[in-house]
Amino acid sequence: MTTVRRLGPSSQNTRSAVLDLVRSSGTVSRIELAEMSGLTPTSITRIVKSLIEDRLVVETGYGDATGGKRRSLLELNPDARYAVGVSLDDARLTYVVADLGGRVIGHHVSTGIGQTAPSAVVARIADELEALLAELAIPTADVVGVGVAGAGLDLGAGAERMSLTTDDWDSFAVQEALGSRMGLPVVRDNDAACAALGQFWAGRMSAGDDFATLYMSNGFGLGLVTGGAVARGASSNVGEIGHMVVEFEGRQCWCGSRGCLEMVAGPRAMVAEAMADPALRLELELSGDDGHLRHDFDAIARAAARGDERCAAVVTRSARYVAAAMLSVVNLLDLGRVYLAGPGFADAGDIYVREIEEQSSRLARTRSLHEVEVTLVDPGLDAAAVGAASLALQHVLTPHARAGRAEAVLPA
C-alpha cells in the first residue's frame, strides 16, 4: 500500500495528501484511507467531511459486506473543478479543458506560435480560451487555473536561453501576461515535465509510482516523477536529456558542448542525414530549411513507418542513440517504467519503443530484478496540454506534491 508522510491532523498538506490518495485509488473507503495515510480514523473522517463539503469528493456507494457495517466508498467528484492546459508549439497551439480527474472534456487546436511576438500570442490564447470555456458552458469560477507547456519553459521569467527554437518565450513572463487577461492563476513548465505529470494525474498513479516520460518535439526533454511530484533540480531544469553527451567529439551543439543527443539523434540530425541522399530528398520533397523542420521530419518518420528502408535506417540510428541515453537514465534512477510522448513519436514511435526495450532488457543493471516497461502513450501535442492542465490541478488542489516548485502567478 502507498504510505504518505504524516504531517499532523491540522495540516493543509495532510488534507492535500488525503485528496491525492482518493485520486490515485479511484474508489476508496475511509478505513482504507486511514491505513494508507497513517492517520487516525477520526482525523480521516474530519478531513473527508471537509472534502465533501467542498464538493471535491463524493460518496459513491458501499463496499462488500464483511460481517459488519458496509463501508461507504469515496471518489473524486470530477465535475467539481476544471483546469485548462495549453501547449505552445511552432506548428500549433493545443488547448484542453480537463475535469478534476484529468479527463479531457474540451479540446481546441489553432495556429502555432511561429515567429509571432509572445505578447500577441498571449492575447490570442486568452480569447481562444474564453471562447472554449463559453462553448463548454463552464463558468470561470469553476476553473482552478491555467497550465502552460512549452519547449524550454522554466518556472520563472528571466532565464537564460533554454531552447533552440523558443528563446523569445524563455524570458517572457507568460504567467503574468496570461493571468492578468484571464483572471485566473497561471503556472507553466516545460512540455516534458507536463507530459509526465499528465500521465501521473490522469493515470491515477500513486505517489509511490516513480517513472520517466521522454518527450520528443523539435528536440528531447525528460519529465521525471518521483514521490508524486516532478523532479526539479537546483534551477528547475531537471530532464535536459537532449544535452546528454552520447558521442564524444561529436557535432558542436548550440549549448556549447559536443555530441549532445539532440545534435546526433534529434529531428534536425535526421533531416540532415536524409538530405544527404539526393534521391530521398527529392522523393520526400525535403527542404532542409529550419522553418520546415516539422514537415521534413514527419515525412521521414512516415516513410520509415511505411517500411522505406532508407528512412527506417535514419530513424533506427536515432532510436539507438536515444535508447543508449535512456539506458543511462534507467540505470541511474532504477526506473521500472518509461513513457514516450510528443509529436516526434507520432509516426515512428514504435521503432523507439523497440530499441529502448531491447537495450534495457540486455543491459539494464537491474534486469535480473525487474523489467523496464516502455509505453508509447500519446504521440502528439495533447500529452503536453493534458499535462499542463494536470499541473494546474496539482498546483491548486494537492499543494503537498509541489514542494520546491515556484508559486503560480495569481491575477491582479
N, C-alpha and C positions, 0 to 999 in steps of 0.2 A: 504494500500500500504506500501511497505517497504521503510523506510527512512534511508539514510546513513548520517553520521555526515559530515557536510560541512567543508572542510579543506582549502578552498581557491582555486581560479581558476588556480593558477600556481603550485599547489602541485602535486607531483608524486603520492601521496597517493590518491588524488582525481581521477586521471586517472585510477588508480588501482581499485577504488571503482566503477567507471562507467563501467569498463570492467566486474566486478563481477555482476553488475546489468544486463548487457546483457546476461551473462552466465545463471543466475538464471531465467531470463524472457523467455528464448527460442527465441522468436522474440519480438521486441520492437521498438517503434518509438523514434525519438529524443525528441518529446514533452513529451512523457511518461517518458523518462529518466530525463528530467528537473523536472517534477512533483515529481518523486520518490527521486531525489537527493537533491532538493532544490537549484540547480544551475540555472543560467540564461540560456535561450536558446542559447545565443551567446557562453557561455562557453561550453555548451554541443556540439554545432556544431564544435568548435575548437578541443575538446578532441576526438570526434568521427572521425574527419578528420585524426588525428594522428594515431588512432587505425586502420583505413582503410589503411593508408599508410604503416603501419607495418604488414599488412595482418592478423591482429588478428580478425578483424570484417569485415563483408561483407554486402552489401545491397542485400536483398533477395526478393524484390517485394514491393507491395503497400498495405496499409490497405484499409478498406472500405471507400467509399466516404461519407463525412459528410456535403456536401454542399459547401466545399471549395476545396483547392488543396489536393489531396490524399497524405497521409503521407507515406514516404518510410520506410520500415521496416528493422531492423538490426538484425543480429545474429552472433554468433561466427563463425569464419572460422575454421572448425575442422582440416583441413589439414595444417594449418599454422605452428603448432608446435606439438611436441610429447614429451612424457615423459616415462621413464622406471620405473617400480616398481618391487622390489624383496622381496619375503617373505622368511625369514630364518626359517627353521624348522628341527627338528631332522630327520623326515621321508623323507622330500623332499624340494627342492628349487623350488619355483614357480616364473616365470618371466611373466610380462605382458608389452606390449607396448600400450599406450593409446594415443588417439588424444587429441586435445585441449578441447573437451567436456567431456573427461573421458571415451569415448567408447573404448573398448579393440579391437585392430586390430591385435595383435600378442600375442601368448601365448606359453610358453615352460615350461616343468617340468623336473627336473633332480634329481639325488640322493641328499638326505638331508645332513645336516652338520655333523650328527653323532658325533663322537669323533675326527674328523679331526681338525687340528690346524686352527684357523681363517685365518692366512696368506695364507695357501694353498687353503682354500675355496674361498678367495677373488680372487686369481689368476684364479681359475676355473670360478668364476662368470664373471670376465672380458672377458674371452674367450667365454663363452656361450652367453653373451650379444652382443658381436661383431658379432657372428655368426647369432643371431636372427635379429639384425638390417640389416645385409647384406641380409638375406633371404627375409626381407620385403622391401628391396631397399630403406631404409630410411637413408639419409646422417646424419652423426653425427652433422653437423651444424644445423639441424632442431630439434635436441633433446635438450630440455631446461635443463635436468638434470636427475639424478637417485635418486629414493627414496628407502630406505631400511627399512623393517619392521621386527621386531623380538621380542620374549618374553623378557621383562626386559630391552630392549634397552632404555637408557635415551638419552638425546640430546647431551651429551658430553662424551668423553672417561674419564676414571679415576674414575668412580663412584664406590661406594661400591656394593657388590653383590645385584642384584635386582631380580634375578630369581633362582629357584632351579636347573634348567637344563642348563642355558646358562651363567654361571659365567665367562667362558673364554671370551665370547663376550662382557660382561658388561664393561670390561676395555680395550677392543681392539679398536683402532682408525680406525674403518671401513671406516669412511668418507675420511680420508687422504689416506688410502691404496687403496681404490677403485677409488677415484678421480684422483690420480696420474696415475693409469693404464688406466682409461677411457678417461682422458682429459675432464671431464665434472663435473659440480657441483654435489655434493652428499649430501643429507640430510637424516637423519634417525630418527625413532621414534618407539615406541612400537607398537605391532600389533593391540591392541585395539584402540589406537588413530588413526592409519592409517585406520582401517576399518570404523571408524566413519567419518573421513574426506572423504573417498571414497564415502560413502553414501551421504554426503553433496554435493560434487562436481558433481559426475555423476548423482545424483538425481535431479540436478538443483534446489537445495533448496536455499532459500534466507537467508540473514544474520539474519533475524528475526526468523528463524526456529531453536529453541533450542531442542536438543534431546540427548539421550544417546545410545551408542552401547555396548552391553555386548558381550565380545569375550571369547570363551572357546576353549582352545587347551589342553595343559597338566595342565593348571591352568586357572584362571579367570583374565580378565582385563576389564576395563570400559573406553571407549572413550566418552568424554563429549564435545559437540559442542555448544558454546554459542556465539552469535553475529558473526557467520560466521567463528569462529576460534576454534581450540581445546583448551580447558582449560588447563592451565599449572601448576599452583601452585608454591610455593616457590622454589622447587628444580626440577621442570618439571616432577613430579611424581603423578599428579592427576590421580585417577582411580584405585588405588590399592584395588579394591573391594575384591580380593582374601584374603585380610588380614583384612577384616571387621569381628569382633568377633560376631559370631552368636550362640555360645554355651559356656557360662561361665564355667570355669574349665574344658573345653573340652581338646581334644588331643593337646599335645605340638606341636607347629609349628616351622619350621626351622627359622622363622623370630624372634623368641624369645617370641612370645605371645602364647596364648592358645585359642582353639576353633575357629580358623580362618575358613572362608568359604572354602578355599582351602583344609583344613585338614579334614573337615567333609562332604564336598559335591563335591569335585573335582574328577577327574578321578582316582587318586590313592586311595581315600577313597572308591570309588565304586568298584574298583578291589579288595581291601582288604575285603570288605563286601561279594562279590561274592565268593572269595577264601575260606571263612569260611563255605561254603556249599560244601562238598566233591563231591556230585553228580554233581552239577553245574560246579565245577572246571574241572571235567573230561569231562563232556559233551561239554563244550566250549573250552577245551584244553587251559586253562589259566595257565600261567607260574608263574605269580606274580613277575617276575623279572622287575626291573625298565627299563631295556633295551627293554622290550616288552610291555611297558605300553600302547602305542597306539594300538597295536594289541589286547591286552586283553580288553581294554575299548571299542574298536569298536565292538568286539564280543558280549559284554554285551548289548551295545546300539542297535545293530541289532536284537538281540533276544528280547529285550524289544519292539522294533517296530513291530516285528512279533506277539507279543501277549503273549510271555512267562511270566507267572505271577511272577515268582521269579525275573527275570531281570527287569520287569516293576516296581516291588516294590522297587528295588535298585535305579533305575533311578528316580522314583517318589519321594523317600525320598530326593535325591539330589535336585530335582527341587523345592521342598517345602522350603528347606533352601535358595536356590537361589532366590525364589520368595519373601521370607521374607527380604533378603538383598536388592532386587530391590525395595520393598515397601518403605524401609527407604530412598533410593535414590530418589524415586518419591516424597515422602513427603517433603524431604529436599529441593529439587530443583524445585518442582512444574512442573514436566515434563508431557507432553501430549503424547509423543511418545518414545518408546523404541524399538530398533532393536537388534536382536540376530544374531551373525555371528561367523564364525570359525569352524574348523573341529570337535570340540566337539559336535556341534549341528547337524552334518551331518545326523545321523540316527534317533535319538530320540528327535530332536529339538521341535517337536510338543508337547511333554509332558511338556517341559519347558514353551512354549508359553501358554499352558492351565493353568498351575499353577500360572504364573505371572499375567495373565488376571484375574483369579479367585480371587486372593488375592487383586489385585488392585481395582477391581470392588466392593469388600466388605469392604475394609479397608482403601483405599487411603483417605487422609484428604480432598481432593478436589473432591471426587467422585460425589458430587452433582452439581459441576460446569462444569466438563469436564471428559470425559473418558480417559483412558490410552490405546493408541493403541500399541499393541505389534506385531511385524512383524519379521518373520524369513526371512532374506534377502539373504544370501549366505552362506549356511552351508558348508564351505570349506576354503581352504587357499587362494583362489583367492580374497576374500574380503580384506585381508591384503595387497596383492600385488597391487590390483587396488587402494587401499587407499594410498600405498606408491608412486604410480605414481601421484596420485592427490596431494600428499604432495609436490612433485617436481614442479608440475604445479602451485600450490598456492604460493609456496615459491618464484618463479621467476616472475610470471605474476600478482599476486594480493598481493603484499607485505603489503598492509594496514591490511590484515587479519591475519598477523602473529606477532603481537606485543608481545614481551616477548619471542619469540622463538629464540633459538640460530641460528646464521647465518650458512648457508650451507658452507661447505668447498669447496673452489674453487681449480681447478687443478693448479699445479705449472707451 
